[in-house]
Amino acid sequence: MKEIKVKNAIITKQLENSDNFQEFLKTTNEENVNIILVEAEDKIQIENNLYLDVLWPNSKYYISENPLNNNSLVCKLKYKDFSMLFTGDIEEIAEKEILKLYKDRLKANVLKVAHHGSKTSTSKEFLEAVSPQIALIGVGENNEFGHPHELTLERLNDIGCKIFRTDENGEIVLKKGVCINIYRKNK
């Protein structure tokens, strides 16, 4: 927000206070960014035929285990017959709750893989419900956590979706639905 102009920031109720959150609030105030507080069942209309369905977190189903990850924002972007599921940093425990509530609404063309492809998310059952054609993994090169995990990559390969990773492919841009352009980073 200090580098590019941001009009709105969509967030969920913060369950823990942190220095990062305080810095976020300070920056949104300094840069006059509108904060939109959402939770499950909210719909954010962006323009005609383009909107976000907020699926998680749900104040009725707060997860106390690793709350910052498991109560992170999960939403489904819809544009005509194209959809993309953004999964934040949720882990399998949150996936199970989301499956109970929305199993029939999860199918998406593209999945932004949760938690940088860690082994604690992207369960087989969740992938079967989403059934993505493309999986995007945001992960740093040679990260100390070893993300994405081999088990996650294996599960993605098992369902036959294309995998794009920022550590290998650089910045990933979607154009016209599922046509991918990849901009290689300079090394």
PyMOL commands that set and color helices and strands:
alter all, ss='L'
color gray80, all
select helices_A, chain A and resi 19-30+59-61+67-70+92-105+114-117+124-130+150-158+166-169
alter helices_A, ss='H'
color red, helices_A
select strands_A, chain A and resi 8-12+34-38+43-47+50-56+74-79+82-86+110-112+134-137+162-165+171-175+179-183
alter strands_A, ss='S'
color yellow, strands_A
deselect
rebuild
show_as cartoon
